[in-house]
């Protein structure tokens, strides 16, 4: 009887020890998960530094001005967000092909480089904060040409397009006559020379052109509907929902107080921060 009691006591002791160890392991696992998932949040809450990947060679979004200072629409929006969050920002320049790999390896906390997350693979792997720029296809034609009341009205008109671009495919969808070109610069020249009626390209690229050449005699005639526009925002690794929420809050404030509109006007002469 005494032997059975001792065996029972020993078994209970082992069981309690195992449970205790299991609970400690569970607590450690939970703690580590919280720590790893909120390290960026802790840095933001303590007024630390965020590391942001960008190209630095992609004007007017991210480039160096004549003095050598890194600037551009994406850069200045990111600086404004950092200011609202009360943190410092350090930009780490890299080539586009290495941008998301740098995010994966945690070289960057986030990326600011006109990323839209259009593929299912990227959407499954990354989070995008509130978009700070919106873009889609637009039609560029001479200012005095009044034939552009609808996209369907492009049928039969001549458009200068690269055959391999998605804008060439869009032109085919609307049954426009394609005049083949190598790129946007050549397309614009053909329109100005009346060798093509119009050209289609990305809204932001066209706005950048019109800001640089305000006397071109050309203007935007049609803008893609909101359902076909793409929004670009700060890109983060999945799992930092609290950080994304803070960035979204900062972006909402910058939108409400007119900061995003001001930065947009500075680089594009138009407000690209709102979806049309």
C-alpha positions in Angstrom: 0.0 0.0 0.0 2.8 2.3 0.9 4.6 1.4 -2.4 1.5 2.2 -4.4 1.1 5.6 -2.7 4.7 6.5 -3.5 4.3 5.5 -7.2 1.1 7.6 -7.4 3.0 10.6 -5.8 5.9 10.2 -8.3 3.5 10.0 -11.3 1.7 13.1 -10.1 5.0 15.0 -9.7 6.1 14.0 -13.2 2.7 15.0 -14.7 2.8 18.4 -12.9 6.3 19.0 -14.1 5.4 18.1 -17.7 2.4 20.4 -17.6 4.5 23.2 -16.2 7.1 22.8 -18.9 4.4 22.7 -21.6 2.8 25.8 -20.3 6.2 27.6 -20.1 6.9 26.5 -23.7 3.5 27.7 -24.8 4.1 31.0 -23.1 7.6 31.3 -24.6 6.2 30.5 -28.1 3.4 33.1 -27.7 5.9 35.7 -26.4 8.3 35.1 -29.3 5.4 35.4 -31.8 4.3 38.7 -30.2 7.9 40.0 -30.1 8.7 39.1 -33.7 5.4 40.4 -35.0 5.5 43.7 -33.2 9.2 44.7 -33.3 8.4 47.3 -36.0 5.4 48.5 -34.0 7.6 48.9 -30.9 10.0 51.0 -32.9 7.2 53.2 -34.2 5.7 53.6 -30.7 9.1 54.6 -29.3 9.8 57.1 -32.0 12.5 55.1 -33.6 13.5 54.7 -37.3 11.8 53.0 -40.1 13.8 51.6 -43.1 12.2 52.1 -46.4 13.3 50.6 -49.7 13.1 52.7 -52.9 14.8 52.9 -56.3 16.1 56.5 -56.3 16.2 56.4 -60.1 12.5 56.5 -61.0 11.4 60.1 -61.5 9.1 61.7 -60.6 8.4 59.1 -57.9 11.8 58.5 -56.4 15.0 60.2 -57.7 17.8 62.6 -56.8 17.4 66.3 -57.5 20.2 68.6 -58.8 21.6 69.0 -55.3 21.8 65.2 -54.9 18.9 65.1 -52.4 16.6 62.0 -52.6 13.1 63.3 -53.4 10.1 62.4 -55.5 6.4 61.9 -54.9 6.7 58.5 -53.1 9.7 59.8 -51.1 7.9 62.9 -49.9 4.7 61.1 -49.1 6.7 58.6 -47.0 8.4 61.5 -45.2 5.1 63.0 -44.4 3.8 59.7 -43.0 6.9 59.3 -40.9 6.4 62.8 -39.5 2.8 61.9 -38.6 4.0 58.7 -36.9 6.7 60.6 -35.0 9.5 58.5 -36.4 12.6 59.0 -38.5 12.9 57.5 -41.9 16.0 56.0 -43.5 15.7 55.3 -47.3 17.7 52.3 -48.6 18.1 52.5 -52.4 18.1 49.4 -54.5 17.2 48.2 -57.9 13.6 47.3 -58.6 14.3 43.6 -59.2 15.8 43.4 -55.6 13.1 45.5 -54.0 10.7 42.9 -52.7 13.6 40.5 -51.9 15.0 43.2 -49.6 11.6 43.4 -47.9 11.6 39.6 -47.6 15.0 39.6 -46.0 14.0 42.4 -43.6 16.5 44.8 -45.0 13.5 47.1 -45.3 10.5 47.5 -43.1 8.5 48.7 -46.1 8.7 49.7 -49.7 7.8 53.0 -51.3 8.1 52.6 -55.1 4.7 52.7 -56.8 3.8 49.1 -56.0 0.2 48.1 -56.6 0.1 44.4 -55.6 -1.8 43.3 -58.7 -0.9 39.6 -58.6 -2.5 37.0 -56.3 1.0 35.8 -55.3 2.0 39.3 -54.1 -1.3 39.9 -52.4 -0.9 36.7 -50.5 2.6 37.6 -49.4 2.5 41.4 -48.7 0.2 44.0 -47.2 -0.5 47.4 -48.8 -1.4 50.4 -46.7 -3.9 53.0 -47.9 -3.1 54.0 -51.5 -1.4 57.4 -51.9 -1.6 57.4 -55.7 -4.1 56.2 -58.3 -3.5 55.5 -61.9 -4.9 54.0 -65.0 -5.0 54.4 -68.8 -5.7 57.8 -70.3 -6.1 59.2 -73.8 -3.8 62.0 -74.9 -4.8 64.1 -77.9 -4.6 67.6 -79.3 -6.4 70.2 -77.2 -8.5 71.4 -80.1 -9.7 67.9 -81.0 -13.2 67.4 -79.6 -14.0 63.9 -80.8 -13.3 62.2 -77.4 -16.6 61.9 -75.6 -16.4 58.2 -74.7 -14.0 55.2 -74.9 -16.3 53.6 -77.5 -15.7 56.7 -79.7 -12.1 55.6 -80.2 -13.2 53.1 -82.8 -11.6 53.7 -86.2 -9.2 56.5 -84.9 -5.5 56.2 -85.2 -3.5 55.6 -82.0 0.3 55.6 -81.6 1.0 52.5 -79.4 3.7 50.0 -78.7 2.3 46.7 -79.9 3.6 44.7 -76.9 2.1 47.0 -74.3 -1.2 46.6 -72.5 -2.2 50.0 -74.0 -1.9 48.4 -77.4 -4.2 45.6 -76.3 -6.6 48.3 -74.9 -6.6 50.0 -78.3 -7.4 46.8 -80.0 -10.3 46.3 -77.6 -11.8 49.6 -78.6 -11.1 48.8 -82.3 -8.7 51.8 -82.8 -6.3 51.7 -85.7 -2.8 51.1 -84.2 0.2 53.1 -85.5 3.2 51.1 -84.2 5.8 53.0 -82.1 8.8 52.0 -79.9 7.7 54.0 -76.8 5.8 57.0 -75.4 8.2 59.7 -76.6 7.7 58.6 -80.2 4.0 58.2 -79.7 3.6 61.8 -78.5 5.6 63.1 -81.5 3.4 61.3 -84.0 0.3 62.8 -82.3 1.8 66.3 -82.5 2.7 65.7 -86.1 -0.9 64.5 -86.9 0.4 61.1 -88.0 -1.8 59.7 -85.2 -5.0 61.0 -83.6 -4.1 60.1 -80.1 -2.0 57.9 -77.8 -2.8 56.0 -74.6 -0.5 55.6 -71.6 -0.4 55.6 -67.8 -2.1 58.6 -66.3 0.9 59.4 -64.1 3.4 59.2 -67.0 1.2 61.5 -69.1 0.7 64.0 -66.2 4.5 64.1 -65.7 4.9 64.8 -69.5 2.3 67.6 -69.4 4.0 69.2 -66.4 7.3 69.2 -68.1 5.9 70.4 -71.4 2.9 72.7 -70.6 2.9 74.2 -74.1 2.7 70.8 -75.9 -0.8 71.5 -77.3 -2.0 68.2 -75.9 -4.3 67.3 -73.1 -5.9 64.3 -71.4 -9.3 63.5 -73.1 -10.4 60.3 -71.3 -9.5 58.7 -68.0 -10.0 55.1 -67.1 -13.1 54.4 -64.9 -12.4 54.0 -61.2 -12.9 50.2 -61.5 -9.9 50.0 -63.8 -7.5 52.2 -61.8 -4.7 50.9 -59.7 -3.8 52.2 -56.3 -0.1 52.2 -55.1 0.8 52.4 -51.4 3.5 51.5 -48.9 4.1 47.7 -49.0 4.9 45.7 -45.9 5.4 42.0 -45.1 2.2 40.2 -43.9 1.6 40.1 -40.2 2.0 43.6 -39.0 -1.6 44.6 -39.0 -1.2 47.2 -36.2 1.5 49.0 -38.2 -0.6 49.0 -41.3 -3.5 50.5 -39.2 -1.2 53.2 -37.9 0.0 54.1 -41.5 -3.6 54.1 -42.7 -4.5 56.5 -39.9 -1.6 58.8 -40.8 -2.5 58.7 -44.5 -6.2 59.6 -43.7 -4.9 62.6 -41.8 -2.6 63.7 -44.6 -5.5 63.3 -47.0 -7.9 65.3 -44.8 -5.5 68.2 -44.1 -4.5 68.6 -47.8 -0.9 67.4 -47.5 -1.3 64.6 -50.1 -3.0 67.0 -52.5 -0.1 69.6 -52.1 2.6 67.0 -52.7 0.6 65.7 -55.8 0.4 69.2 -57.2 4.1 69.7 -56.7 5.1 66.7 -58.7 2.3 66.3 -61.2 0.3 69.5 -61.4 -2.8 67.4 -60.4 -4.1 65.5 -57.4 -3.2 61.8 -58.0 -3.9 60.9 -54.4 -7.6 60.3 -54.9 -9.4 57.8 -57.0 -11.3 59.5 -59.8 
